Amino acid sequence: MFLALREMRHSKARYSLIMVIMLLVSFLVLFVTGLARGLAYANISAVENMPANYFALQDDAEHTFRRSQLSGTALSTAQSIAGTENAAALAVQTSTVTAEAADAKADITFFAVDMDGMLAPEVVQGSSLTNASQGGAVVDSKLTESGITVGSTITDQASGMSFKVQGVVEDSSYSHMPVVYITTADWQTMKSGNVPPGSDQQSAPYNVIALKASSAQAAEIAGKLDHLETITQKQAIKSIPGYAAEQNSLQMMIAFLFAIAAFVLAVFFYVITIQKTSQFGILKAMGTKMSYLAWSVVGQVLILSVASLAVSLLLTFGMNMGLPDSMPFQLEGSTILLTSVLFVGMSLLGALISVARVAKVDALEAIGRAGA
């Protein structure tokens, strides 16, 4: 490490330029990662924040909530196994609502839930709904950007039903659309026109059952009901429309950024290593161990990558503070740690090429070249 620090101090301009390049690359990786995570959260936050680890739905729905239809019998069976407080019905429907006072129109997703159950939304502004409430709604805070606030009246274009906004929740989106929570009674009223006469209207509206259960209980529920399966929360999230395609594209982009970063850094340090072939040869002739020379090269890469990563983190958080609210961006501690470890790891991996080059340096040949 002594040799690495002395060389970096002697060639400040050279290593400063390399650090700038590493800084830009690491900043790009972190920023794109934050955008990817932000887009993911804007797509799935309503499901990700649910206190449920399993979901029960029809086995032919391909894990998609809106394709499933469950009966009241399925809910009763699930509650008898997992407990009444650990199983709750959820109805999902995308729609468009208007707000005359705000002269606004917005695409939303209706979530109909039991307001006494575990899926009841946590209101941050206004008041909560109760099962006795009629014509009330709790909306995601994103709708406030359209001028819809507590006290506003929104109208569902499909059914013509109107709801008065009683409360606002945060971080509740589904398929990139803000969620509007309503009671199951209002939901059944909304959907009653689509239920055939004489059918079980109680069962028609429900799409999925959210469960807080063990794996054994989830398997038992699926085994007791025909044409029903239970999936994990992660499986449910991956099946949200557009989520998998969006994230796969972004993850591929991030993977290429890591690969490009490793290649660029490997080339830079390899060129520098070639330029120092004579110096390495002289050091070898003086009896310097290969392990010391290898640690010198790796030490330089480690110092530069960690320093550039620290600065890029500051730039990323600074950029995040200046981003508009409409641009989703999220960097969690675990994501930062994983991205940082991968970046430093890829940098060190690229440095191994330079170490291999140093190992092949012949002391006599290098001294002869230096003398010439």
Steps between C-alpha positions, in 0.01 A plus 500: 500500500797732563610469139145556374455819703840641403432442132154659519647800680771534235259471203206702630367608158495147359321342792266797541376445144451130567306583817276740306421223251425257782289767670288554189455128443404429862263799504330372184466152650354632826265743328361242257464253789305761697273568202442127452408454865286814493306378196454161662368654821265729307362189334459265797495708820137416582574126498851526644374694802221255577540303825455175307755240398267278291209554263233250400349521152370281219759263358424602141548875566876480429567673834319814380254648749249638252461164321390322815149473647445343843188422697406571859553130572869532411537789742328309781725200445813717499392675820428169674858387433705819530273685743238768437748782554759341268288457187334787316323526167626747242322623188699673226376704206671761281287795397496872427360757739412864453492784750285790391632743759856440386405458132717188506489150356728225626560129445478314831468152648214429739585285801193379690593373846352427839564819695524299822747251352873493451484668158336818631710798379696713746385857449756781526254780430127524564305215659480125452208313349276259686297214359187705575625787282310545177641687204834566669852441370860519609741593220873486439688828540592503130146606421557824688723603207180507291328724753308219672514560876306410814142611444514463121239288324624256238280315251572163349446527125413132455225470764409864551535464878637797695725486804596770745870497589528461877870422535837482327763224519859493380692252285202309370528438127405204285625463144623862509153625591395652834273281709155608617374301800127444539286275720389156387137612522559784254696260281212253486267784411738608223529149358141385553407598147758253365382204710248264334158491671473232766878459539694541822570873503703461815760291315511674164695813599792330676814438298754380753542414867796654681651272762732543794580134541770237519599295198318199647178699544528638146542148361203376707276778366597417141441129564152544646364713216464390140654709224680723750868557564701705744797709389759698692509877511805501270316288243202734518723803448675346198159436341381860521445616139812658354720441803711210371564650155589838645736365763665247269590778257640723773691216666654411164608862461656503847680172431649646182608809695687281746664306217598819317638649822715193561627503140582873496682487833687185400623667181613816680698315763640256246637787291653659809651166598660461157650847532655397832645169376859620546434619857341167592798318346746702704300438818498128426878506440540666840321207660152648543245226548224453243240514776618851591477618138158339457371666816633832368289472184193371684543764769491780246178363348345453845583855612375659179181294482403562864578873479310545174210297638476720809489817291249350255269410790502863612427612142219245469329615820547862394345426161211321668418811703469699179286250309130581449246294694370357173832319443512187719836445667581277795827374646471284809790412725508139379497613136783746561706235677447240226574748220813627677634151563438402137670813369809456717504128418483563125778758531723253685414230247621728222820567694588130490593539133765755601622271777538218248703734277730592791553131578627444143756782512853365459747696714800469263299583192341802669839628622646457151211694349543774759875521429441523129 
